[in-house]
Amino acid sequence: MTNNENLLSRITVNPDVMVGKPTVRGLRITVEQLLKALAGGLSEEVLLEEYPELEKEDFFAIYAYAADLVNEEKVFPAEIAL
């Protein structure tokens, strides 16, 4: 298993946990929740204090997960006829 695959194995999707949103290691902490907190200016250190069940590697996993989603994104130019 490559390092990226190992990291991504920390991201789990279970329809019975958080309505199927991607979570960290099956915890009730979503990838979305952590990304929004980080984007809002909270540091990893603060989040590790607020959620002691998290591990430093979980942040690497959510970054790898987000990078994979962006990598799969396709952008097509649109022409608008006037």
N, C-alpha and C positions, 0 to 999 in steps of 0.2 A: 504494500500500500504506500503510495507516495505521500509526502508530507501534506500536500493540499487535500488529498483524499482523506487522510487522517484527521485533518482539521474539519473538513466538511462532515465527517461522521458525527461530529459534536452537534450538528444542526439536525433536529428531528422534526418530523411532521406526523402528527397523530390526530385523527379527526375527533378524538375524545379529549384532547388537551388544547385549550385555548382556541376552540372552534377550528382546529386544523391549521392554524397559523404556524409558521416555522418557529420553533423554540430552541433554546439552548439545552442540550442533553435531557430533553423531556421535562425540564422544569417548567413551571408556569411563568416563565420569563421569555417574552417573544423577541425575536431578532428586531422586529419593527420598534418595539419599546426601547431597546438599547440603542439602536441607531438614532432614534429621535432624541433621546437623552444626550447622546454624544454630540449630535448636530446642534442641540440647544446649549452646548457649552459645558456640560458636566464632563469631568475627566474620568478615565478608567479607574483611577484610584478612588474617587468618590463613589462610583458605582460598585466597586468591590467592597467598600465599607457598607453601602446600603443593602447589598445583596451578598452576604458572606458565602453563600453557596456557589457563587461564580468563581471561576479561575481565570487567571491571566490569559491562558490559551483560548478561552471562550471568545475573547475579543478578536484574536487572530481568525477564529472560525467565522465570526459574523462579517469580518472584512472580506474574507475569501468568498463567502456566500454572496455578498453584495457585488463583488467584482465579477463573479460568474454570471449573475443576472444582467449586469451592464454589458458584459461581453456578448451575451446572446441577443441583446437589443439590436433591432434593425431599424434604420432610418431611411425612408424613401423620400426623395424630393417630390414635391407636389407642384404642378403647374396650374395656375389659375387663369382661366380665359376671361378676358374682360369684354 
